Amino acid sequence: MANVAALGEILIDFTYAGKSGSGRVLYEQNPGGAPANVLTAVVRQGGEGALISCVGNDGFGRFLRDTIMDVGIDTVGIQVTEEAATTLAFVSLDESGDRSFTFCRKPGADQLIREDRINTDIIGSCSIFHFGSLSLGRGPSRRAALFAAGYAREMGKTVSYDPNWREPLWPSVEEGVEGMLAGLKFADLLKLSLEELVLLSGNADLAAGCKKLMDEYPRLSLIVVTLGPDGC
């Protein structure tokens, strides 16, 4: 079984691909989703990965399952639903190259990961369990993510967590912060951006913000703060 098991969203990123001859914006269909990206990196470094997620019974869902299978990620944990379409995200770039996101997710299939359909053998046989906060919003995926993270902790696995702040996916900043904090109590390893550090710790100073989180969540053994062009 896999070295790393991850739970969370797999989706279609429609990324900016220039303009047509008539000047209209073009988008290119690409596989996306932070947990799936983590596993792709694991596999490319010679490890083994397994994904627990949910896609719609549609062409986008089949494309995603085929793509990650080709990468070498174990797909046995991917659920298929008739209740919603595969989640879509449109990624636009401004003049400075910063991204903005528009999501088709009300709900999206990734929110419908079912706790009772999780194959716990995937978690029980891994070394590291990874998840992110996009599964901690409203819906079945919240229960599934908290169950899986709790199970990984009970089984003595190293738990990796990515808050992955996406403001458009939350009803309010306050609810988003509450959702992101819900995953912290399970985490040994935490990867976050400077914006997420400020949201979760209330402190823009790297050392002080990280220390506050370490003090409040003593299970944490490593925090990595990504800083864009300045590294991490």
Protein Blocks (a to p, Z undefined) as FASTA:
>chain_A
ZZbdcedddddddddebjafkopacdddddedjklmmmmmmmmnopacdddddddddfkl
mmmmmmmmmnopafklpccdfkbccddddddddfkopacdddddddcfklmccfklpcfk
lmmmmmbdcddfklmmgcjklmmmmmmmmmmmmnopacdddfkpafklpfbfklmmmmmm
mmmmmpmbdcddfklmmmmnopabfklmmmmmmmmmmmbmbdcddehjnoZZ
